[in-house]
Amino acid sequence: MSLPHEVIVYSRRGCHLCEIIKEQLAKLERRGGFRWREIDVEADSALKREFRDEVPVVFIDGRKAFKYRLDEQEFLKKLAI
């Protein structure tokens, strides 16, 4: 059995687009194949500098996959690779 993919969402509080992506990931997670977690860029000064206003950003297995918006079909394709 293969390990589930790791999905990380870099976000910040009060970000409307971040909320949308988190809702999408919660829905897609029910299909299985990945686990996701959120990292608040405001909690780390280095991340805050790195991402500035460029949130949400989604990484799949350590690789940047989406910024600002997440296409669900494209996300599932990236998980299948």
N, C-alpha and C positions, 0 to 999 in steps of 0.2 A: 504494500500500500504506500502510495507516495504521500509526502508531507503536504499539508495545505499551503497554498500561496499566502504570503504575508502582504497585506495591503495596509499602507499608512496614509492617513489624511492629515496634512499640515493645515491647520485652521486657526481662527481666532474668534473670540467671543463677539457676538453681534454681527457676524458675517452671514448675510442671507444666503449667498451661494454655498457657503460651507454647510449650512443646515440642509439645503437641498441634496447635496452630495451624500451627507450622512444618512438621510432618509433612503436614498437610492441604495447605498451599500447595505443598510439594515435589511431592506427587502431582498436584495440579491444574495445576501449571506445565507438565507434560508435554503437556497439551491445547493449550498455546500461548495467545497473546493477551495475556500479561502477563509481567513480570519482577518479582521481589520481592527485597527485601533486609531485613535485620534491623538495628535500631538498639538498642543496649543503653542504657537510660535511666540506668544507674548510671555511665556514662562521662561524663555531662554534668550538671552540677549544676542547670542550668535545666530540663532534661528530667526529672531526678529529682524536682524540686519540682512540675513540671506534672503528671506522671503518678502520682507517689507509689506507691500500691498498686493503681492502676488499669491493670494490664497483664495480658494483652496487649491492645494496641489496634492495629487494622488500618486503614490509610488507603489508599484507592484514588484515584489521581490527585489527591492533596492533600486529599481529603475523608474525614473519619472515617466508617468503614463498619461496623466491628464492635468490640465491647469484650468481653473475657473469652472468648467463644466465637465460632466461625465456622460459619455454616450454609452448606454447600457449594453447595446449589442457589441460595440467595439470593446468594451470592458470584458465581456464574456469571451470574445475572440482572443484577447490578450492572455486570458487565463488558460486558454486551451493550448497555447504554444508551448 
